[in-house]
C-alpha cells in the first residue's frame, strides 16, 4: 500500500500557534504519510461572492480534502467555541460537493484553560455532522496549558499527551487504511 495522504487544518492563523504545533506533532506521529496543511486564509463566506464563482483557494482546499485518506483538525477555543477562521472554512467547504463524506477525521485542541479545548471540540463535532465524515470519537486530545507542553523543537513533552496523541493517530491511520481498501 502506498503512503497515505494526510491533510491538516489549523484553526489558528498564527505561525507559532500551539494548535499548529499540535497539528505538526500529530502528522509526525501519524507517520508514513504525505502531509499537507490546508490553507484557511480564505475570503469571508459571502453568497454574493459565491455567485461569482467559488474562490480558487476554496476549490484547492476542497480538492485537498477530497484527495486525502484522512484529515486532522487542530482548533483553539475562542470564547468557548471554534475559531471564526475554521467556521468560515467549513461554511465554504459546505458549498457544492461532499469532500468529507466517509473521510476519517480526528479533532485536536490546545487551549489555555484547564480543559484543553473541550468546549471547542464539542461544538466542532456538531458542526461536522452535516459533512458526514467518519469522525473519530477518541481518544480525545485536549491539550491544557499548551505554553508549557512543547520543547524548543515543537515536540510534546508530557508522556501522557504524547501517548494520547499517538493512540489517536494510530486510530486515524487504521480508519484511513480501512477506507482506502
Backbone bond lengths (Angstrom), bond angles and torsions (degrees), N, CA, C in turn:
res aa  C-N    CA-C-N  psi(-1)  N-CA   C-N-CA  omega(-1)  CA-C   N-CA-C  phi
1 X - - - 1.456 - - 1.522 108.31 -
2 X 1.313 117.17 130.11 1.459 120.52 179.55 1.528 110.13 -70.41
3 X 1.318 115.16 166.55 1.460 119.65 -179.78 1.516 111.27 -56.06
4 X 1.299 114.62 145.58 1.457 120.94 177.30 1.523 109.56 -78.46
5 X 1.316 115.54 158.67 1.460 122.02 175.07 1.527 107.86 -107.73
6 X 1.319 115.20 123.14 1.457 122.80 -179.38 1.518 108.60 -116.81
7 X 1.319 116.62 127.06 1.460 121.48 175.01 1.521 108.01 -109.42
8 X 1.320 116.20 134.88 1.451 122.10 177.47 1.514 110.74 -114.30
9 X 1.311 115.71 139.45 1.462 121.87 175.31 1.512 107.80 -121.16
10 X 1.320 115.83 129.14 1.459 120.41 178.58 1.520 108.83 -112.86
11 X 1.307 115.84 122.51 1.459 121.56 -178.54 1.515 114.00 -76.70
12 X 1.318 117.62 5.53 1.455 122.37 175.68 1.521 108.53 -119.61
13 X 1.294 117.07 136.04 1.462 121.18 -179.73 1.527 113.04 -87.61
14 X 1.317 117.35 -15.41 1.459 121.35 -177.56 1.523 110.34 -65.02
15 X 1.316 117.05 127.52 1.466 122.17 -175.24 1.523 112.34 -55.69
16 X 1.314 118.57 -40.99 1.466 121.93 -178.23 1.530 112.06 -102.18
17 X 1.306 116.95 29.52 1.469 119.59 -179.22 1.526 110.15 -65.34
18 X 1.310 115.61 151.18 1.460 120.77 178.48 1.530 110.06 -66.56
19 X 1.321 117.25 -32.63 1.461 119.51 177.91 1.522 111.64 -68.96
20 X 1.325 117.60 -34.36 1.466 119.71 175.46 1.530 109.84 -67.42
21 X 1.335 116.74 -41.97 1.467 119.53 176.45 1.524 110.48 -60.28
22 X 1.321 116.33 -42.64 1.460 120.93 178.92 1.528 110.78 -64.57
23 X 1.318 117.13 -40.20 1.463 122.09 177.66 1.531 110.78 -61.66
24 X 1.330 116.64 -44.65 1.459 120.67 -179.95 1.534 111.54 -66.83
25 X 1.315 116.83 -35.69 1.470 120.43 174.33 1.528 110.19 -65.62
26 X 1.314 116.96 -39.78 1.466 120.51 178.16 1.525 110.08 -61.57
27 X 1.317 117.03 -44.58 1.471 121.00 179.28 1.525 110.22 -62.50
28 X 1.318 116.99 -41.09 1.469 120.93 178.91 1.524 110.72 -62.82
29 X 1.331 116.72 -44.56 1.458 121.03 -178.13 1.532 112.29 -74.81
30 X 1.323 117.38 -25.10 1.472 121.02 174.29 1.526 108.21 -62.43
31 X 1.333 115.41 -42.40 1.454 122.63 174.18 1.519 114.83 65.94
32 X 1.328 114.97 154.45 1.452 121.91 173.22 1.504 115.71 51.66
33 X 1.301 117.03 41.31 1.466 120.42 -178.90 1.517 110.10 -137.65
34 X 1.298 114.51 153.18 1.461 120.98 169.79 1.524 105.41 -82.42
35 X 1.335 116.55 112.58 1.465 121.00 -176.04 1.520 110.64 -102.02
36 X 1.322 115.44 133.03 1.454 122.44 175.11 1.525 107.91 -131.24
37 X 1.327 116.24 131.63 1.463 118.97 173.26 1.519 107.99 -94.00
38 X 1.314 115.64 122.10 1.459 120.84 178.37 1.516 110.99 -70.58
39 X 1.311 115.96 143.74 1.457 122.29 -179.78 1.527 109.93 -86.48
40 X 1.326 116.96 116.69 1.470 121.08 178.71 1.528 112.12 -98.24
41 X 1.312 117.69 10.37 1.469 120.72 175.06 1.531 107.70 -81.16
42 X 1.313 113.99 77.87 1.460 122.29 -175.50 1.520 109.79 -110.69
43 X 1.336 117.41 155.59 1.465 117.96 173.40 1.527 109.40 -63.04
44 X 1.308 116.54 155.68 1.458 119.09 176.66 1.522 109.35 -61.88
45 X 1.328 114.99 138.57 1.455 118.87 179.92 1.525 109.09 -60.63
46 X 1.317 115.02 132.33 1.458 121.65 -176.48 1.533 106.93 -155.03
47 X 1.323 116.89 118.78 1.458 119.80 -178.45 1.524 112.43 -62.22
48 X 1.335 117.85 -28.36 1.464 119.55 175.44 1.528 110.10 -65.85
49 X 1.334 116.45 -42.50 1.461 120.70 176.59 1.531 110.09 -64.88
50 X 1.311 115.88 -41.78 1.466 120.71 179.10 1.530 111.38 -60.18
51 X 1.318 117.16 -37.78 1.469 120.49 -178.76 1.535 111.94 -64.57
52 X 1.339 116.60 -19.10 1.471 121.37 177.14 1.535 111.24 -89.16
53 X 1.320 115.73 -2.60 1.466 121.22 -179.15 1.514 110.41 118.89
54 X 1.314 115.38 144.33 1.466 120.36 179.73 1.537 108.59 -65.70
55 X 1.324 118.14 128.96 1.474 120.36 178.33 1.532 111.53 -56.42
56 X 1.316 116.35 144.90 1.472 121.41 -175.50 1.521 111.89 -59.86
57 X 1.346 118.17 -35.75 1.456 119.43 -179.42 1.531 111.91 -68.22
58 X 1.337 117.21 -28.20 1.466 121.31 175.20 1.527 109.49 -71.77
59 X 1.317 116.10 -44.30 1.470 120.69 178.07 1.520 110.36 -60.46
60 X 1.333 117.17 -41.76 1.468 121.79 179.07 1.532 110.13 -61.07
61 X 1.323 117.03 -45.78 1.458 121.32 179.96 1.531 110.65 -63.55
62 X 1.310 116.06 -43.92 1.463 120.57 178.73 1.528 110.62 -61.06
63 X 1.323 117.16 -42.54 1.466 121.40 178.41 1.530 111.41 -64.46
64 X 1.329 117.19 -38.31 1.464 120.76 178.51 1.527 110.60 -63.08
65 X 1.317 116.08 -44.08 1.467 120.25 179.61 1.529 109.84 -65.79
66 X 1.303 116.86 -44.47 1.463 121.13 -179.86 1.530 110.82 -59.64
67 X 1.328 117.87 -40.22 1.459 122.34 -177.17 1.528 113.27 -79.43
68 X 1.327 117.36 -15.38 1.462 121.11 -176.65 1.527 111.28 -74.08
69 X 1.322 114.63 151.03 1.459 120.56 171.50 1.519 110.50 -84.39
70 X 1.333 116.42 -25.02 1.460 121.93 179.85 1.526 108.77 -157.11
71 X 1.334 114.76 158.14 1.466 121.47 179.08 1.524 108.28 -130.76
72 X 1.319 115.81 139.34 1.455 121.38 173.38 1.525 107.60 -122.15
73 X 1.323 115.89 132.18 1.467 122.08 -178.63 1.524 108.26 -116.32
74 X 1.333 116.23 125.80 1.458 122.15 174.52 1.517 107.50 -112.81
75 X 1.317 115.88 122.51 1.466 118.21 -172.78 1.524 111.95 -136.77
76 X 1.326 116.75 129.44 1.460 119.78 174.90 1.531 110.15 -72.99
77 X 1.304 114.37 169.53 1.463 119.88 174.50 1.516 107.78 -109.53
78 X 1.322 115.34 113.61 1.462 121.70 176.50 1.516 107.88 -113.52
79 X 1.328 116.60 117.82 1.460 121.39 178.85 1.522 111.66 53.23
80 X 1.328 115.12 43.59 1.468 124.55 174.76 1.524 113.99 69.59
81 X 1.341 117.14 24.14 1.465 120.95 -177.67 1.530 109.71 -152.44
82 X 1.341 116.70 167.04 1.463 119.82 174.23 1.529 111.17 -61.89
83 X 1.295 115.66 159.32 1.463 121.27 -178.66 1.530 111.37 -66.50
84 X 1.314 115.61 153.91 1.461 121.16 175.83 1.516 111.83 -62.89
85 X 1.332 117.30 -31.40 1.459 122.17 178.88 1.527 109.98 -60.73
86 X 1.327 116.61 -45.82 1.456 120.04 -179.81 1.526 110.81 -70.51
87 X 1.310 117.26 -41.23 1.472 120.37 178.56 1.516 110.18 -60.71
88 X 1.312 117.88 -42.60 1.459 121.69 178.46 1.528 110.80 -60.66
89 X 1.340 116.40 -43.91 1.468 120.03 178.84 1.522 110.28 -62.41
90 X 1.324 117.54 -42.63 1.467 120.32 178.78 1.523 111.25 -63.16
91 X 1.323 117.07 -38.46 1.471 119.72 177.63 1.518 110.26 -61.08
92 X 1.334 116.97 -44.93 1.466 119.87 178.21 1.527 110.79 -64.88
93 X 1.313 117.29 -43.13 1.465 121.23 -176.15 1.527 112.75 -68.43
94 X 1.312 116.26 -16.03 1.470 119.64 179.44 1.527 112.11 -79.63
95 X 1.315 117.26 -7.94 1.460 121.37 -174.12 1.527 110.70 -95.36
96 X 1.312 114.92 113.30 1.466 120.48 174.73 1.512 114.26 70.30
97 X 1.310 116.64 116.41 1.455 120.71 178.85 1.510 111.63 83.42
98 X 1.308 115.52 172.85 1.463 120.80 -177.83 1.528 109.38 -138.78
99 X 1.338 117.43 72.31 1.468 119.46 -175.84 1.522 113.99 -64.99
100 X 1.321 117.96 -21.54 1.459 122.08 -176.35 1.532 112.68 -89.65
101 X 1.310 119.00 -16.65 1.470 122.12 -170.27 1.530 111.10 -53.60
102 X 1.325 115.87 119.96 1.451 121.79 178.43 1.515 115.42 72.86
103 X 1.308 117.24 2.44 1.475 122.00 -176.15 1.531 109.67 -80.40
104 X 1.347 118.45 128.93 1.456 119.80 174.28 1.535 110.69 -65.35
105 X 1.325 115.95 129.46 1.464 122.00 -177.17 1.526 109.19 -134.40
106 X 1.333 115.67 132.96 1.463 122.12 174.29 1.522 108.55 -115.92
107 X 1.320 115.73 144.48 1.461 122.10 179.85 1.530 109.10 -115.45
108 X 1.335 114.86 136.07 1.459 123.11 177.10 1.515 108.15 -128.28
109 X 1.318 116.52 157.08 1.465 117.91 172.27 1.523 109.94 -152.60
110 X 1.303 113.72 146.49 1.455 122.73 172.82 1.524 105.73 -127.86
111 X 1.312 116.01 125.10 1.465 120.21 -178.52 1.521 109.47 -145.89
112 X 1.317 115.45 149.80 1.458 121.49 -174.32 1.528 113.03 -63.40
113 X 1.298 118.57 -28.81 1.457 121.42 -178.64 1.516 112.98 -69.32
114 X 1.321 115.66 169.88 1.466 119.95 -176.76 1.521 113.51 -72.83
115 X 1.342 117.67 -14.68 1.466 120.70 179.82 1.526 112.07 -90.11
116 X 1.325 118.89 -7.87 1.457 122.06 173.93 1.515 115.94 67.40
117 X 1.323 117.62 20.45 1.466 119.92 177.76 1.522 113.94 100.38
118 X 1.301 116.85 23.10 1.466 121.12 -178.03 1.530 112.45 -57.65
119 X 1.314 116.85 -41.02 1.470 119.59 -179.72 1.524 111.82 -68.49
120 X 1.326 116.83 -39.14 1.457 119.07 179.76 1.527 110.37 -64.72
121 X 1.328 117.44 -38.62 1.456 119.66 178.11 1.532 111.24 -65.74
122 X 1.311 116.38 -41.35 1.468 119.55 178.05 1.531 110.30 -59.73
123 X 1.329 116.06 -48.41 1.470 120.43 -179.97 1.523 111.49 -64.44
124 X 1.332 117.02 -41.47 1.456 120.73 -178.86 1.528 111.13 -65.25
125 X 1.304 117.73 -37.33 1.468 120.77 176.55 1.527 110.34 -59.90
126 X 1.314 116.69 -42.05 1.467 120.26 177.00 1.523 111.26 -64.71
127 X 1.327 116.09 -40.09 1.460 120.40 -178.99 1.530 112.02 -67.30
128 X 1.316 116.89 -24.76 1.463 120.91 -178.01 1.525 113.43 -83.58
129 X 1.311 118.55 -16.47 1.468 122.09 -176.31 1.529 113.16 -51.11
130 X 1.341 120.10 -47.94 1.465 119.01 -178.10 1.533 113.97 -62.78
131 X 1.326 117.44 -20.85 1.464 121.31 -177.79 1.530 112.51 -80.46
132 X 1.316 117.52 -18.40 1.461 125.01 177.68 1.527 114.23 58.17
133 X 1.345 116.32 45.94 1.466 118.20 175.21 1.529 109.82 -80.22
134 X 1.305 116.04 173.88 1.463 121.94 170.20 1.529 105.66 -93.04
135 X 1.310 116.54 81.46 1.461 123.10 -173.35 1.529 110.39 -78.38
136 X 1.330 116.57 119.51 1.460 120.58 178.28 1.520 109.54 -66.97
137 X 1.311 115.72 137.56 1.465 120.56 -178.36 1.525 112.57 -93.03
138 X 1.307 116.09 -12.62 1.446 116.93 179.64 1.501 110.90 173.93
139 X 1.316 115.36 172.14 1.457 126.08 4.32 1.530 111.20 -71.01
140 X 1.306 116.63 149.28 1.464 120.67 -179.87 1.529 109.84 -75.91
141 X 1.317 115.29 129.81 1.465 120.92 177.43 1.515 107.70 -103.81
142 X 1.327 116.14 97.26 1.463 124.17 -178.38 1.527 106.99 -119.47
143 X 1.309 116.72 103.72 1.460 121.61 -175.28 1.524 110.38 -95.20
144 X 1.322 116.00 106.08 1.461 121.81 179.05 1.525 110.07 -87.03
145 X 1.327 116.01 152.96 1.470 122.30 178.25 1.523 111.53 45.82
146 X 1.337 118.47 56.03 1.464 121.18 -172.38 1.523 114.90 -63.18
147 X 1.317 118.88 -23.85 1.467 119.25 -178.58 1.525 111.73 -61.98
148 X 1.322 117.06 -20.55 1.469 121.73 -179.25 1.532 112.72 -104.00
149 X 1.335 117.98 7.85 1.461 119.98 -169.23 1.531 115.64 -109.14
150 X 1.337 117.60 -0.64 1.462 120.80 -178.09 1.519 110.41 -122.46
151 X 1.330 116.33 145.15 1.457 119.69 174.35 1.531 109.18 -85.78
152 X 1.316 117.11 -175.81 1.470 121.46 -176.65 1.526 112.74 -64.20
153 X 1.333 117.41 -22.93 1.465 121.61 179.19 1.533 112.63 -91.20
154 X 1.340 117.22 3.49 1.459 120.49 179.82 1.518 113.99 83.07
155 X 1.313 117.90 14.72 1.465 122.00 179.03 1.525 109.59 -92.52
156 X 1.316 115.41 143.66 1.462 119.95 175.44 1.522 109.71 -63.46
157 X 1.333 115.89 142.37 1.459 121.50 -177.41 1.524 111.36 -95.74
158 X 1.328 116.68 -50.87 1.463 121.00 -172.39 1.526 111.51 -70.57
159 X 1.308 115.45 127.12 1.463 121.91 -177.52 1.526 112.09 -58.35
160 X 1.326 117.45 -37.56 1.474 119.07 -178.30 1.527 111.17 -64.30
161 X 1.336 117.31 -36.85 1.464 119.79 177.75 1.532 111.06 -72.83
162 X 1.324 116.33 -39.99 1.464 120.09 177.80 1.526 109.43 -60.45
163 X 1.331 117.09 -45.46 1.464 120.95 -178.99 1.525 111.76 -64.62
164 X 1.317 117.15 -41.43 1.465 120.34 178.84 1.519 110.57 -63.88
165 X 1.325 116.76 -46.10 1.460 120.37 -179.68 1.536 110.62 -65.97
166 X 1.310 117.30 -40.26 1.477 120.92 177.41 1.532 110.13 -60.42
167 X 1.337 117.06 -44.22 1.470 120.90 179.66 1.521 111.25 -64.66
168 X 1.332 117.00 -41.04 1.466 120.56 179.11 1.521 110.89 -65.14
169 X 1.331 116.87 -42.40 1.462 119.36 179.90 1.535 111.61 -69.78
170 X 1.327 117.83 -32.37 1.468 120.32 175.12 1.530 109.75 -65.04
171 X 1.319 117.05 -40.71 1.467 120.59 177.62 1.528 110.82 -65.61
172 X 1.322 116.98 -39.93 1.461 121.06 178.48 1.529 110.18 -64.97
173 X 1.310 117.06 -42.11 1.473 121.82 178.18 1.525 110.00 -61.23
174 X 1.337 117.41 -46.43 1.476 120.80 178.61 1.524 110.77 -57.57
175 X 1.344 116.35 -47.26 1.466 120.03 -179.81 1.529 111.40 -63.54
176 X 1.331 116.46 -37.82 1.469 119.96 179.06 1.528 110.48 -65.63
177 X 1.325 116.91 -41.16 1.469 120.12 179.11 1.526 111.28 -66.52
178 X 1.317 116.72 -39.22 1.467 120.83 177.57 1.528 109.92 -64.65
179 X 1.323 116.21 -46.02 1.483 120.40 -178.49 1.529 110.98 -63.43
180 X 1.322 116.24 -32.71 1.459 120.76 -177.76 1.535 111.81 -74.68
181 X 1.344 116.51 -30.39 1.473 119.58 -175.79 1.518 113.35 -79.98
